[in-house]
Amino acid sequence: MQLLTPSLGLIFWTLLAFLVVFFILAKFAWPAIINGLREREKTIADSLASAENIKAEMSKMKSENEALLVQAREERAGMLKDAKNTADKMVADAKEKAKAEYDKILADAQAAINQQKNAVLTDLKNQVGSLVIEVAEKVLRQELNDKTKQENYIKQLTDEVKLN
């Protein structure tokens, strides 16, 4: 039971030890602890303020990045549109040149065909004319052996020439 009811001397020496430790702590330790806590509190407050500033800057940078992305997408779309227009124009020009070349080749081919046709017709006419002259010469030689028949035939020819 002695532990439950301490003696007066024990209480006095315990109180005296407590007061000495309290005084030493109050004089030396607590100001250092309080200053450390204040510095820590200040550091935490500064860190929170810095974090808020960084958060605001990050938000600002994010919005700037989004604006840059939108601008880049617009520029890309414009470039793609220009490239498509250029490609379409090149295709149209190539088609037009090909059509012009086709028309030229076709016209040249038709001219060559007409020229060859005319040459063939002229050759054919010359051959037919030669054949007609040969046949006429042979027919006339047989029919015009007689001098009177020859004179009558010449008269007939001159009459026909005058009529035409």
C-alpha positions in Angstrom: 0.0 0.0 0.0 2.9 2.2 0.3 2.8 2.8 -3.3 -0.7 4.1 -3.2 0.0 6.5 -0.4 3.5 8.0 -0.9 5.3 9.6 1.9 5.7 13.4 2.2 9.4 13.3 1.5 8.9 11.4 -1.8 6.3 13.9 -2.8 8.6 16.8 -2.0 11.6 15.4 -3.9 9.5 14.4 -6.9 8.0 17.8 -6.9 11.4 19.5 -6.7 12.8 17.3 -9.5 9.7 18.1 -11.6 10.1 21.8 -11.0 13.8 21.7 -11.9 13.2 19.8 -15.1 10.2 22.1 -15.8 12.4 25.2 -15.3 15.3 23.8 -17.4 12.9 22.8 -20.2 11.0 26.1 -20.0 14.3 28.1 -20.1 16.2 26.2 -22.8 14.3 23.5 -24.6 10.8 25.0 -25.1 11.9 28.2 -26.9 14.1 26.1 -29.3 11.2 23.7 -29.8 8.7 26.5 -30.3 11.1 28.3 -32.7 11.6 25.1 -34.6 7.8 24.5 -34.8 7.3 28.1 -36.0 10.0 27.7 -38.6 8.5 24.4 -39.7 5.0 26.1 -39.8 6.4 28.9 -41.8 8.2 26.5 -44.2 5.0 24.5 -44.6 3.0 27.7 -45.3 5.6 28.8 -47.8 5.6 25.4 -49.4 1.8 25.5 -49.7 1.9 28.9 -51.2 4.6 27.8 -53.6 2.6 24.8 -54.5 -0.5 26.9 -55.1 1.6 29.2 -57.4 3.0 26.2 -59.2 -0.5 24.8 -59.6 -1.7 28.1 -61.0 1.3 28.2 -63.4 0.7 24.6 -64.4 -3.0 25.5 -65.1 -1.9 28.5 -67.1 0.7 26.4 -69.0 -1.9 23.7 -69.6 -4.3 26.2 -71.2 -1.5 27.7 -73.3 -0.6 24.2 -74.4 -4.2 23.4 -75.3 -4.3 26.7 -77.3 -1.0 25.7 -79.1 -2.5 22.3 -79.8 -5.6 23.8 -81.3 -3.5 26.2 -83.4 -1.2 23.3 -84.5 -4.3 21.3 -85.5 -5.7 24.2 -87.5 -2.3 24.7 -89.2 -2.1 21.0 -89.9 -5.7 21.0 -91.3 -4.8 24.0 -93.5 -1.6 22.3 -94.7 -3.5 19.1 -95.5 -6.2 21.1 -97.4 -3.5 23.0 -99.3 -1.7 19.7 -100.1 -5.0 18.2 -101.3 -5.8 21.2 -103.4 -2.3 21.1 -104.9 -2.6 17.3 -105.6 -6.0 17.8 -107.1 -4.7 20.6 -109.3 -1.7 18.5 -110.4 -4.0 15.6 -111.2 -6.3 18.0 -113.2 -3.3 19.5 -115.0 -2.0 16.0 -115.8 -5.4 14.9 -117.1 -5.7 18.1 -119.2 -2.2 17.5 -120.6 -3.0 13.9 -121.3 -6.3 14.9 -123.0 -4.4 17.5 -125.1 -1.8 14.9 -126.0 -4.5 12.4 -126.8 -6.3 14.9 -129.0 -3.0 15.8 -130.8 -2.1 12.2 -131.4 -5.6 11.5 -132.6 -5.5 14.5 -134.9 -2.1 13.4 -136.2 -3.3 9.9 -136.8 -6.4 11.1 -138.6 -4.3 13.4 -140.7 -1.9 10.5 -141.5 -4.9 8.3 -142.3 -6.3 10.9 -144.6 -3.0 11.5 -146.3 -2.5 7.8 -146.8 -6.1 7.5 -148.0 -5.5 10.3 -150.5 -2.2 8.8 -151.6 -3.9 5.4 -152.1 -6.9 7.0 -153.9 -4.5 8.9 -156.2 -2.5 5.8 -156.8 -5.7 3.9 -157.5 -6.9 6.6 -159.8 -3.6 6.6 -161.7 -3.7 2.8 -162.0 -7.4 2.9 -163.1 -6.6 5.6 -165.5 -3.7 3.6 -166.9 -5.9 0.6 -167.3 -8.6 2.6 -168.9 -6.1 4.1 -171.4 -4.7 0.7 -172.2 -8.1 -0.8 -172.6 -9.3 2.2 -174.7 -6.2 2.0 -176.8 -6.7 -1.7 -177.5 -10.4 -1.1 -178.3 -9.7 1.8 -180.5 -7.0 0.0 -182.4 -9.4 -2.7 -183.3 -12.3 -0.4 -184.1 -10.4 2.3 -185.8 -8.5 0.3 -188.3 -10.6 1.9 -190.9 -9.9 5.6 -191.7 -13.6 6.7 -192.0 -14.4 5.2 -188.6 -11.5 7.0 -187.1 -12.7 10.4 -188.4 -16.3 9.8 -187.3 -15.1 8.9 -183.8 -12.9 12.0 -183.5 -15.9 14.2 -184.5 -18.1 12.5 -181.9 -15.4 13.2 -179.2 -15.1 16.8 -180.2 -18.9 17.2 -180.0 -19.0 15.7 -176.5 -16.1 17.9 -175.3 -17.9 21.0 -176.5 -21.1 20.0 -174.7 -19.4 19.5 -171.3 
